[in-house]
């Protein structure tokens, strides 16, 4: 813990579990050890690389304030994982009841006669934590690796059972719906085929009816011609007799 007359800072270094292409955050806790209102301001040697929230603020008497420093995602790792970036925390006593709106850059200007307290913090990259091996933990506790895997497997199964059930319940209606659509499509095709066949039969019946009518009309005409011819022959014979 870095201790000053106004604010104490914890931790003394900004540690970042460095990972490429990932935003990483580190936090600071500022504690006001006085009975005064203390204004603070955070500066850094690399402002484009870090985002500080809040970068200025008021710490009430005998209270604390958390500051979150977020490092932007990095495309490359520094040589030997060493970082040269630094932060500067400035603090100064302000009037009672002061708010963030009352903070001005002039308050942190030593040349203007203000009693400004400064604390420097360096940035440290650390390796990201790795999840422990379940089998190794089980072996350390005196149980066999098989028992350890079984216990973890049961735990995971109980956690994921609701999701698995939801997955099955969500897919069964889809399968039934697919079968229903297939059946409906098949029945629709059969219906269309039946309608086409009925229309074809109706057309053939209509054609046969027309041909039959023509046939009946032709027989009547022949019959009339024959009757007329017979009448002419009979009339001719009667005249000769």
Phi and psi in degrees as a GROMACS rama.xvg file:
@    title "Ramachandran Plot"
@    xaxis  label "Phi"
@    yaxis  label "Psi"
@TYPE xy
-87.3738  124.088  UNK-2
-115.054  125.573  UNK-3
-120.322  -176.498  UNK-4
-72.804  -30.2815  UNK-5
-100.591  -56.137  UNK-6
-122.245  144.043  UNK-7
-107.125  141.511  UNK-8
-118.533  132.639  UNK-9
-137.369  127.042  UNK-10
-81.6583  179.252  UNK-11
-81.7484  -15.7169  UNK-12
-128.23  149.535  UNK-13
-90.6629  106.683  UNK-14
-98.0023  130.965  UNK-15
-122.614  119.853  UNK-16
-71.2958  91.3854  UNK-17
-65.8437  130.217  UNK-18
-142.529  136.895  UNK-19
-67.042  144.852  UNK-20
55.4414  40.0661  UNK-21
-147.621  132.111  UNK-22
-70.626  137.085  UNK-23
-130.624  138.624  UNK-24
-118.503  149.562  UNK-25
-137.228  146.967  UNK-26
-118.373  151.32  UNK-27
-125.307  143.823  UNK-28
-115.063  121.507  UNK-29
-102.113  127.27  UNK-30
-117.465  125.029  UNK-31
-86.4739  114.978  UNK-32
-91.0316  0.367048  UNK-33
-110.196  177.967  UNK-34
-98.1622  13.8338  UNK-35
-107.583  162.913  UNK-36
-79.4388  128.728  UNK-37
-119.278  125.287  UNK-38
-94.5922  144.828  UNK-39
-134.125  159.138  UNK-40
-144.9  138.48  UNK-41
-111.222  130.096  UNK-42
-123.321  159.291  UNK-43
-144.384  157.318  UNK-44
-79.6003  -10.7261  UNK-45
-137.43  73.7892  UNK-46
-65.3454  -25.2657  UNK-47
-74.9278  -18.5365  UNK-48
-90.4234  -23.8824  UNK-49
-123.964  151.766  UNK-50
-123.892  124.585  UNK-51
-114.661  127.507  UNK-52
-135.315  116.823  UNK-53
-83.5246  149.77  UNK-54
-87.609  -16.1807  UNK-55
-138.667  153.267  UNK-56
-177.222  -179.675  UNK-57
-120.814  128.831  UNK-58
-104.38  119.633  UNK-59
-69.2822  160.466  UNK-60
-57.2724  133.473  UNK-61
55.6432  36.3026  UNK-62
-133.345  177.974  UNK-63
-124.487  162.479  UNK-64
-144.926  133.902  UNK-65
-97.4062  136.816  UNK-66
-120.627  128.02  UNK-67
-106.316  123.885  UNK-68
-110.511  120.811  UNK-69
-111.729  124.261  UNK-70
-91.836  130.231  UNK-71
-65.4627  156.222  UNK-72
-59.7066  131.652  UNK-73
-105.522  138.377  UNK-74
-86.6235  -21.7002  UNK-75
-135.645  148.951  UNK-76
-90.5021  141.628  UNK-77
-70.2737  156.53  UNK-78
-58.4692  130.56  UNK-79
58.3304  19.7911  UNK-80
55.6801  33.4177  UNK-81
-100.965  133.223  UNK-82
-117.79  134.163  UNK-83
-99.3729  1.57141  UNK-84
-68.8303  146.795  UNK-85
-137.111  157.34  UNK-86
-123.529  149.337  UNK-87
-125.859  123.122  UNK-88
-106.931  116.742  UNK-89
-104.697  138.923  UNK-90
-138.143  147.918  UNK-91
-152.45  146.313  UNK-92
-73.3584  135.883  UNK-93
-125.553  175.35  UNK-94
-68.3787  153.023  UNK-95
-61.9047  137.552  UNK-96
80.9725  6.30892  UNK-97
-66.389  150.544  UNK-98
-123.694  176.752  UNK-99
-58.9083  -33.3243  UNK-100
-64.7084  -22.4331  UNK-101
-84.1756  -7.27057  UNK-102
-78.5304  132.039  UNK-103
-129.759  153.786  UNK-104
-58.6408  -29.5318  UNK-105
-63.6119  -26.3884  UNK-106
-63.3416  -27.2519  UNK-107
-102.669  18.2731  UNK-108
-94.9422  109.196  UNK-109
-65.3639  -32.7387  UNK-110
-65.9808  -19.7335  UNK-111
-85.869  3.82644  UNK-112
93.5524  5.94046  UNK-113
-80.065  141.386  UNK-114
-84.9095  92.8844  UNK-115
-102.614  126.324  UNK-116
-95.1664  134.446  UNK-117
-125.609  139.839  UNK-118
-132.737  129.58  UNK-119
-99.8138  138.279  UNK-120
-127.523  135.877  UNK-121
-103.256  159.914  UNK-122
-98.1742  133.058  UNK-123
-126.095  129.516  UNK-124
-92.7723  132.88  UNK-125
-124.692  159.197  UNK-126
-71.0589  139.327  UNK-127
-64.3421  146.276  UNK-128
-66.4679  143.116  UNK-129
-105.059  140.484  UNK-130
-66.3145  138.573  UNK-131
-69.4591  154.281  UNK-132
-79.8351  125.399  UNK-133
-60.0749  -40.5038  UNK-134
-65.4133  -40.2946  UNK-135
-65.9973  -40.1861  UNK-136
-63.2868  -42.2534  UNK-137
-64.0707  -37.573  UNK-138
-68.1871  -37.6246  UNK-139
-68.3697  -28.8761  UNK-140
-81.9519  -1.04249  UNK-141
95.8477  -0.881059  UNK-142
-94.4543  159.468  UNK-143
-73.7623  154.545  UNK-144
-57.1069  -34.6574  UNK-145
-64.7079  -41.7665  UNK-146
-66.3505  -38.5593  UNK-147
-63.2386  -45.8002  UNK-148
-64.1583  -36.9365  UNK-149
-66.1604  -43.2482  UNK-150
-62.9216  -46.1385  UNK-151
-65.5308  -36.0658  UNK-152
-64.2957  -40.1872  UNK-153
-65.8206  -39.4005  UNK-154
-62.9996  -45.9208  UNK-155
-64.5763  -38.6223  UNK-156
-63.3054  -42.7113  UNK-157
-66.1294  -34.107  UNK-158
-70.5378  -35.6904  UNK-159
-98.9099  -0.202783  UNK-160
-60.4549  -49.3801  UNK-161
-56.2604  -40.4311  UNK-162
-65.2419  -40.734  UNK-163
-64.281  -40.0139  UNK-164
-65.1247  -43.4343  UNK-165
-60.2595  -38.0846  UNK-166
-62.8657  -43.3526  UNK-167
-68.0662  -44.8052  UNK-168
-64.9681  -27.6036  UNK-169
-78.2227  -27.7435  UNK-170
-92.0596  -26.6096  UNK-171
-62.1242  -46.5034  UNK-172
-59.3442  -32.8073  UNK-173
-66.3077  -38.5803  UNK-174
-66.6282  -45.1102  UNK-175
-62.8501  -39.9171  UNK-176
-63.1343  -38.1918  UNK-177
-64.8788  -42.1945  UNK-178
-64.7724  -40.871  UNK-179
-63.2395  -42.2875  UNK-180
-63.2208  -38.1625  UNK-181
-64.1525  -43.2157  UNK-182
-64.6356  -43.5128  UNK-183
-63.0658  -41.7538  UNK-184
-61.8519  -40.1468  UNK-185
-66.8225  -42.9802  UNK-186
-65.598  -36.917  UNK-187
-64.3566  -41.1713  UNK-188
-63.236  -43.0076  UNK-189
-63.8979  -39.5597  UNK-190
-63.4591  -45.2056  UNK-191
-62.5175  -38.7063  UNK-192
-65.1838  -41.3419  UNK-193
-64.2556  -41.7273  UNK-194
-62.7113  -42.1728  UNK-195
-62.6385  -41.9512  UNK-196
-64.4746  -40.7994  UNK-197
-63.368  -42.47  UNK-198
-62.9094  -38.2987  UNK-199
-65.8172  -42.696  UNK-200
-62.9358  -41.0173  UNK-201
-61.9982  -40.6851  UNK-202
-64.032  -39.9053  UNK-203
-67.2668  -40.0894  UNK-204
-63.0645  -41.4573  UNK-205
-63.3716  -39.2794  UNK-206
-65.6398  -42.6703  UNK-207
-63.0542  -39.4074  UNK-208
-63.2029  -41.6996  UNK-209
-64.9732  -40.8582  UNK-210
-65.3499  -37.8847  UNK-211
-64.5026  -41.8156  UNK-212
-62.3492  -41.3699  UNK-213
-63.5169  -39.8243  UNK-214
-64.2901  -44.183  UNK-215
-62.2905  -40.073  UNK-216
-64.8508  -36.7  UNK-217
-68.5994  -39.9565  UNK-218
-63.9408  -42.3013  UNK-219
-62.5716  -41.3074  UNK-220
-64.3975  -43.1381  UNK-221
-63.5564  -42.0012  UNK-222
-60.1187  -41.6423  UNK-223
-66.9564  -38.2055  UNK-224
-64.0242  -42.6586  UNK-225
-62.7281  -42.5355  UNK-226
-62.8919  -41.2591  UNK-227
-64.4498  -40.6246  UNK-228
-64.7695  -42.3935  UNK-229
-61.1771  -40.6556  UNK-230
-63.2724  -40.6714  UNK-231
-64.3325  -43.4762  UNK-232
-62.892  -43.2524  UNK-233
-63.8639  -42.3581  UNK-234
-62.7582  -40.6542  UNK-235
-63.8184  -42.9902  UNK-236
-64.2758  -41.9563  UNK-237
-62.4832  -39.0154  UNK-238
-65.8621  -37.6255  UNK-239
-70.889  -30.345  UNK-240
